[in-house]
């Protein structure tokens, strides 16, 4: 199960509901709520690497609950690969592909 937190800049922070132990952990909604509390309490913006440090300490959300940057990059690679294949194979324009599949204009790799 996935959930995400969207930012005004268009970036999203994706949370995964991983069950890595037999012990029942936080529900996905609890994780999302706690992540949002960090932003509301601090009224600040954080990079993913900073959230990975802050979330476990302040809200008890383990690092395993935050999607790894490598996984995000892999999915982004896949989207670009499929777009490239469809463009070559069928002659579709990027804008038509983006519109058909709901890909935002500012879709790109995370920094």
Backbone as a chain_set.jsonl record, in Angstrom:
{"seq": "XXXXXXXXXXXXXXXXXXXXXXXXXXXXXXXXXXXXXXXXXXXXXXXXXXXXXXXXXXXXXXXXXXXXXXXXXXXXXXXXXXXXXXXXXXXXXXXXXXXXXXXXXXXXXXX", "coords": {"N": [[0.838, -1.173, 0.0], [0.55, 2.204, -0.802], [1.238, 5.603, 0.019], [1.296, 9.126, -0.251], [2.891, 12.308, 0.257], [2.3, 15.423, -0.915], [3.953, 18.324, -2.162], [4.04, 21.919, -2.53], [5.903, 22.549, -4.448], [5.667, 20.535, -6.213], [6.984, 18.224, -5.741], [6.931, 14.947, -4.314], [6.638, 12.973, -1.399], [6.9, 9.699, -0.854], [5.343, 7.172, 1.011], [5.742, 3.922, 2.241], [3.897, 1.016, 3.14], [5.334, -1.107, 4.741], [5.667, -4.31, 6.069], [7.83, -5.288, 8.046], [8.429, -6.726, 10.272], [7.158, -9.145, 12.656], [5.769, -7.925, 14.588], [3.09, -5.717, 15.13], [3.022, -2.671, 13.539], [2.865, 0.884, 12.976], [-0.075, 2.081, 11.373], [-0.636, 2.828, 7.896], [-1.988, 5.248, 7.614], [-1.476, 6.388, 10.136], [1.289, 6.746, 9.961], [1.428, 8.576, 7.855], [0.041, 10.713, 9.007], [1.733, 11.349, 11.171], [4.039, 12.11, 9.766], [3.093, 14.404, 8.499], [2.628, 15.972, 10.735], [5.215, 16.697, 11.464], [5.884, 18.57, 9.478], [3.903, 20.525, 9.91], [4.378, 21.288, 12.569], [7.018, 22.279, 12.519], [6.947, 24.057, 10.45], [8.516, 24.042, 8.128], [10.567, 23.072, 5.297], [11.848, 20.002, 4.134], [14.575, 18.004, 2.928], [14.66, 14.702, 1.524], [16.698, 13.122, 2.718], [17.042, 14.468, 5.122], [14.535, 14.116, 6.302], [14.629, 11.386, 6.729], [16.297, 11.275, 8.904], [15.017, 12.858, 10.831], [12.342, 11.877, 11.171], [12.405, 9.227, 12.499], [13.407, 9.927, 15.026], [11.731, 11.993, 16.072], [9.07, 11.181, 15.642], [8.866, 8.438, 15.663], [8.879, 6.933, 13.317], [10.233, 4.542, 11.345], [13.232, 4.348, 9.346], [12.898, 2.533, 7.31], [10.316, 2.887, 6.547], [10.186, 5.0, 4.86], [10.33, 5.687, 1.488], [13.062, 4.584, -0.425], [15.502, 6.565, -2.075], [16.647, 5.377, -4.28], [14.684, 3.598, -5.179], [12.699, 5.344, -6.033], [14.059, 6.6, -8.101], [14.397, 4.408, -9.79], [11.745, 3.851, -10.582], [11.239, 6.236, -11.913], [13.115, 6.052, -13.966], [11.93, 3.903, -15.31], [9.513, 5.036, -16.217], [10.456, 7.015, -17.998], [11.772, 5.335, -19.81], [9.646, 3.835, -20.901], [8.166, 5.902, -22.057], [10.013, 6.736, -24.009], [10.197, 4.404, -25.58], [7.512, 4.194, -26.508], [7.353, 6.531, -27.97], [9.243, 6.101, -30.016], [8.276, 3.703, -31.149], [5.551, 4.179, -31.826], [5.408, 6.797, -32.581], [4.401, 8.778, -30.923], [3.944, 11.971, -29.382], [5.68, 13.546, -26.664], [4.069, 15.224, -25.048], [1.487, 14.281, -25.576], [1.66, 11.655, -24.579], [2.191, 12.22, -21.875], [-0.186, 13.499, -21.137], [-2.101, 11.471, -21.649], [-1.384, 9.518, -19.795], [-1.372, 10.834, -17.415], [0.946, 12.094, -16.492], [2.746, 14.484, -14.77], [3.777, 17.785, -15.884], [6.162, 18.673, -14.743], [7.524, 16.367, -14.099], [10.276, 14.584, -13.003], [13.585, 13.449, -12.043], [14.384, 12.943, -8.553], [16.249, 15.192, -6.536]], "CA": [[0.0, 0.0, 0.0], [1.367, 3.403, -0.879], [0.639, 6.901, 0.285], [2.289, 10.142, -0.549], [2.689, 13.665, 0.715], [2.65, 16.305, -2.022], [4.412, 19.647, -1.778], [3.709, 22.968, -3.49], [6.902, 22.519, -5.516], [5.362, 19.425, -7.097], [7.663, 17.028, -5.257], [6.133, 14.114, -3.427], [7.347, 12.048, -0.525], [6.074, 8.498, -0.845], [5.479, 6.318, 2.18], [5.34, 2.55, 1.981], [3.394, 0.264, 4.27], [6.105, -2.336, 4.772], [5.538, -5.092, 7.279], [9.153, -5.875, 8.1], [8.546, -7.582, 11.443], [5.897, -9.771, 13.033], [5.121, -7.0, 15.5], [2.233, -4.77, 14.418], [3.551, -1.314, 13.61], [1.924, 1.959, 12.693], [-0.827, 1.952, 10.12], [-0.213, 3.771, 6.88], [-2.582, 6.549, 7.939], [-0.746, 6.924, 11.284], [2.589, 7.2, 9.458], [1.171, 9.803, 7.086], [-0.334, 11.75, 9.964], [2.936, 11.751, 11.913], [4.918, 12.849, 8.848], [2.504, 15.729, 8.313], [2.849, 16.712, 11.981], [6.569, 17.267, 11.419], [5.837, 19.774, 8.648], [3.061, 21.54, 10.55], [5.024, 21.764, 13.797], [8.242, 23.04, 12.235], [6.679, 25.024, 9.369], [9.744, 24.054, 7.345], [10.652, 22.113, 4.2], [12.99, 19.128, 4.354], [14.961, 17.073, 1.889], [14.401, 13.326, 1.923], [17.732, 12.639, 3.642], [16.777, 15.073, 6.427], [13.35, 13.46, 6.857], [15.034, 10.063, 7.193], [16.914, 11.459, 10.213], [14.078, 13.495, 11.75], [11.136, 11.071, 11.42], [12.538, 8.219, 13.552], [13.661, 10.543, 16.334], [10.636, 12.799, 16.607], [7.737, 10.594, 15.488], [8.903, 6.985, 15.744], [8.703, 6.313, 12.005], [11.548, 4.015, 11.013], [13.776, 4.68, 8.031], [12.357, 1.574, 6.344], [8.987, 3.324, 6.127], [10.324, 6.066, 3.881], [10.812, 5.1, 0.243], [14.456, 4.876, -0.737], [15.696, 7.373, -3.273], [16.94, 4.478, -5.387], [13.419, 3.058, -5.69], [12.044, 6.431, -6.764], [14.806, 6.768, -9.348], [14.116, 3.254, -10.635], [10.423, 4.077, -11.173], [11.375, 7.349, -12.852], [13.776, 5.449, -15.131], [10.948, 3.09, -16.031], [8.573, 5.932, -16.905], [11.151, 7.605, -19.139], [12.037, 4.267, -20.781], [8.391, 3.521, -21.58], [7.853, 7.048, -22.918], [10.931, 6.691, -25.145], [9.781, 3.288, -26.419], [6.243, 4.534, -27.171], [7.635, 7.597, -28.942], [9.914, 5.479, -31.164], [7.442, 2.643, -31.73], [4.278, 4.655, -32.342], [5.517, 8.191, -33.009], [3.66, 9.677, -30.037], [4.647, 13.119, -28.815], [5.766, 13.491, -25.203], [2.928, 15.893, -24.423], [0.334, 13.379, -25.676], [1.882, 10.572, -23.624], [2.02, 12.766, -20.531], [-1.608, 13.752, -20.917], [-2.812, 10.194, -21.638], [-1.051, 8.731, -18.603], [-1.415, 11.674, -16.221], [2.297, 12.416, -16.029], [2.839, 15.939, -14.629], [4.767, 18.472, -16.733], [7.45, 18.819, -14.04], [7.996, 15.046, -13.699], [11.714, 14.457, -13.182], [14.274, 12.758, -10.967], [14.56, 13.653, -7.272], [17.626, 15.634, -6.268]], "C": [[0.883, 1.235, 0.0], [0.546, 4.619, -0.501], [1.714, 7.919, -0.016], [1.87, 11.475, 0.02], [3.172, 14.561, -0.405], [3.014, 17.684, -1.488], [4.074, 20.642, -2.874], [4.677, 22.965, -4.671], [6.612, 21.416, -6.533], [6.042, 18.141, -6.672], [6.72, 16.242, -4.35], [7.047, 13.22, -2.615], [6.445, 10.839, -0.39], [6.395, 7.657, 0.378], [5.013, 4.92, 1.813], [4.846, 1.905, 3.266], [4.097, -1.085, 4.275], [5.902, -3.026, 6.1], [6.83, -5.877, 7.432], [9.352, -6.764, 9.33], [7.181, -8.171, 11.754], [5.114, -8.864, 13.959], [4.316, -5.982, 14.699], [2.783, -3.362, 14.638], [2.454, -0.287, 13.389], [1.17, 1.677, 11.406], [-0.317, 3.005, 9.151], [-0.745, 5.169, 7.183], [-1.878, 7.195, 9.135], [0.613, 7.468, 10.854], [2.436, 8.526, 8.719], [0.875, 10.966, 8.023], [0.894, 12.256, 10.734], [3.914, 12.524, 11.03], [4.394, 14.272, 8.655], [2.685, 16.584, 9.56], [4.215, 17.377, 11.982], [6.553, 18.577, 10.632], [5.033, 20.883, 9.306], [3.715, 22.127, 11.797], [6.227, 22.65, 13.513], [8.028, 24.161, 11.235], [7.911, 25.196, 8.489], [9.648, 23.002, 6.248], [11.929, 21.307, 4.409], [13.299, 18.329, 3.104], [14.751, 15.671, 2.431], [15.42, 12.835, 2.944], [17.542, 13.229, 5.037], [15.573, 14.421, 7.097], [13.695, 12.074, 7.392], [15.69, 10.135, 8.571], [15.899, 11.952, 11.239], [12.932, 12.572, 12.141], [11.32, 10.009, 12.507], [12.691, 8.818, 14.945], [12.425, 11.225, 16.902], [9.275, 12.123, 16.562], [7.719, 9.072, 15.507], [8.632, 6.272, 14.43], [10.074, 5.844, 11.554], [11.945, 4.374, 9.588], [13.219, 3.759, 6.95], [10.987, 1.996, 5.831], [9.037, 4.423, 5.07], [10.956, 5.474, 2.626], [12.236, 5.538, -0.032], [14.543, 5.661, -2.034], [15.973, 6.5, -4.496], [15.664, 3.913, -6.004], [12.677, 4.111, -6.504], [12.729, 6.634, -8.11], [14.533, 5.626, -10.318], [12.761, 3.417, -11.328], [10.48, 5.196, -12.203], [12.061, 6.868, -14.126], [12.778, 4.676, -15.982], [9.969, 3.958, -16.815], [9.23, 6.531, -18.144], [11.443, 6.562, -20.223], [10.775, 3.928, -21.577], [7.99, 4.66, -22.515], [8.725, 7.026, -24.173], [10.53, 5.584, -26.113], [8.505, 3.625, -27.197], [6.451, 5.603, -28.24], [8.272, 7.003, -30.205], [9.0, 4.504, -31.901], [6.199, 3.19, -32.43], [4.295, 6.114, -32.806], [4.721, 9.168, -32.157], [4.542, 10.826, -29.579], [4.642, 13.001, -27.292], [4.54, 14.099, -24.539], [1.679, 15.021, -24.473], [0.454, 12.207, -24.702], [1.648, 11.049, -22.196], [0.546, 12.957, -20.198], [-2.375, 12.437, -20.778], [-2.582, 9.412, -20.349], [-0.984, 9.567, -17.33], [-0.054, 11.989, -15.633], [2.415, 13.938, -15.948], [3.942, 16.535, -15.502], [6.133, 18.54, -16.08], [8.009, 17.485, -13.533], [9.484, 14.933, -14.01], [12.294, 13.683, -12.007], [14.325, 13.607, -9.71], [16.014, 14.071, -7.146], [18.073, 15.203, -4.911]], "O": [[1.867, 1.293, 0.737], [-0.672, 4.655, -0.677], [2.903, 7.601, -0.03], [0.69, 11.748, 0.237], [4.331, 14.475, -0.81], [2.456, 18.149, -0.493], [3.845, 20.253, -4.019], [4.299, 23.343, -5.779], [7.237, 21.366, -7.592], [5.715, 17.071, -7.186], [5.833, 16.805, -3.709], [8.091, 12.773, -3.088], [5.337, 10.947, 0.136], [7.556, 7.458, 0.733], [3.993, 4.76, 1.142], [5.33, 2.22, 4.353], [3.521, -2.092, 3.861], [5.96, -2.385, 7.149], [6.912, -7.021, 6.986], [10.348, -7.482, 9.414], [6.17, -7.751, 11.191], [3.902, -9.027, 14.098], [4.804, -5.445, 13.704], [2.982, -2.925, 15.772], [1.271, -0.561, 13.589], [1.717, 1.101, 10.465], [0.354, 3.957, 9.548], [-0.029, 6.158, 7.024], [-1.696, 8.412, 9.157], [1.042, 8.523, 11.323], [3.203, 9.467, 8.926], [1.397, 12.067, 7.849], [1.061, 13.462, 10.918], [4.544, 13.479, 11.485], [5.169, 15.228, 8.65], [2.876, 17.795, 9.454], [4.354, 18.505, 12.454], [7.135, 19.573, 11.062], [5.428, 22.048, 9.268], [3.615, 23.328, 12.048], [6.432, 23.659, 14.188], [8.818, 25.102, 11.168], [8.306, 26.311, 8.147], [8.761, 22.149, 6.268], [12.96, 21.849, 4.807], [12.407, 18.014, 2.318], [14.673, 15.468, 3.643], [15.049, 12.201, 3.931], [17.845, 12.57, 6.032], [15.578, 14.196, 8.307], [13.126, 11.632, 8.39], [15.647, 9.164, 9.326], [15.917, 11.514, 12.389], [12.582, 12.49, 13.318], [10.457, 9.895, 13.377], [12.168, 8.283, 15.923], [12.104, 11.056, 18.078], [8.403, 12.454, 17.366], [6.652, 8.472, 15.379], [8.198, 5.12, 14.432], [10.985, 6.657, 11.394], [11.099, 4.665, 8.742], [13.084, 4.168, 5.797], [10.542, 1.514, 4.789], [8.019, 4.734, 4.453], [12.004, 4.832, 2.701], [12.578, 6.713, 0.109], [13.764, 5.45, -2.964], [15.583, 6.843, -5.612], [15.577, 3.768, -7.223], [12.096, 3.803, -7.544], [12.068, 6.818, -9.132], [14.446, 5.843, -11.526], [12.64, 3.153, -12.525], [9.838, 5.112, -13.251], [11.651, 7.224, -15.231], [12.777, 4.776, -17.209], [9.637, 3.641, -17.957], [8.63, 6.551, -19.219], [11.372, 6.866, -21.413], [10.837, 3.755, -22.794], [7.529, 4.419, -23.63], [8.234, 7.27, -25.275], [10.522, 5.792, -27.327], [8.423, 3.374, -28.399], [5.803, 5.581, -29.286], [7.893, 7.355, -31.323], [8.96, 4.487, -33.131], [5.834, 2.718, -33.506], [3.311, 6.605, -33.359], [4.398, 10.266, -32.611], [5.75, 10.663, -29.41], [3.722, 12.431, -26.705], [4.025, 13.546, -23.568], [0.892, 15.013, -23.526], [-0.528, 11.812, -24.074], [0.991, 10.373, -21.405], [0.095, 12.613, -19.105], [-3.211, 12.303, -19.885], [-3.482, 8.723, -19.868], [-0.582, 9.066, -16.28], [0.087, 12.134, -14.419], [2.207, 14.62, -16.951], [4.924, 15.862, -15.818], [7.154, 18.473, -16.764], [8.863, 17.465, -12.647], [9.905, 15.16, -15.144], [11.571, 13.308, -11.084], [14.313, 14.836, -9.78], [16.909, 13.364, -7.608], [19.203, 15.486, -4.514]]}, "num_chains": 1, "name": "protein.A"}
